[in-house]
Amino acid sequence: MKNQEGLRYPSIDNLLKKIDSKYKLAYTSAKRAKKIREEEYVAVTPKCSKPVGQALEEILEGKIEIDFEEN
């Protein structure tokens, strides 16, 4: 899905305001997408049809919380 500016939705810039690293974002969205496929439950009304997009929408809406350990 594209927004008015022609960029992909959800915007990476907006997602990085929720999770401070592209690597953490990829990890989190992949883990959540797997759960979405298994449980067939999404915590938001999704605009995206694929589980990874739905997971990113949940992150953007603040429905996903994850703690990363600092070494």
C-alpha positions in Angstrom: 0.0 0.0 0.0 1.3 3.5 -0.8 0.5 6.7 0.9 0.1 10.1 -0.8 3.8 10.7 -1.1 4.2 7.4 -3.0 6.3 5.9 -0.2 5.7 2.5 1.3 3.3 2.1 4.2 4.1 2.0 7.1 6.9 4.5 6.9 10.3 3.3 8.1 10.9 6.8 9.6 7.7 6.5 11.7 8.6 2.9 12.7 12.1 3.9 13.8 10.5 6.3 16.3 8.9 3.3 18.0 11.9 0.9 17.8 15.3 2.6 17.5 17.1 0.1 15.2 16.3 -1.4 11.8 17.7 -4.7 13.1 15.4 -4.7 16.1 12.5 -3.7 14.0 13.1 -6.6 11.5 13.5 -9.1 14.4 10.3 -7.8 16.2 8.2 -7.7 13.0 9.3 -11.2 12.0 8.5 -12.7 15.4 5.1 -11.0 15.5 4.3 -12.0 11.9 5.0 -15.6 12.8 2.5 -15.3 15.7 -0.1 -13.6 13.5 0.1 -16.5 11.0 -0.2 -19.1 13.8 -2.9 -17.5 15.8 -4.7 -15.6 13.0 -5.2 -12.6 15.3 -4.2 -9.0 14.6 -4.4 -6.3 17.3 -5.3 -3.5 14.9 -7.6 -3.2 11.9 -5.0 -3.9 9.2 -4.5 -2.1 6.0 -1.9 -4.6 4.9 -2.8 -8.1 3.8 0.4 -9.8 4.7 1.5 -10.8 8.2 4.7 -8.8 8.2 2.8 -5.6 7.1 0.2 -6.3 9.8 3.0 -6.7 12.4 4.5 -3.4 11.3 1.1 -1.7 11.7 0.8 -3.1 15.2 4.3 -1.7 16.1 3.4 1.7 14.6 0.1 1.7 16.7 2.1 0.9 19.9 0.4 -2.5 20.3 3.7 -4.4 20.5 6.2 -4.0 23.4 9.5 -5.7 23.4 12.5 -5.4 25.7 16.0 -5.9 24.4 18.8 -6.7 26.7 21.8 -4.4 26.7 25.1 -6.1 26.8 
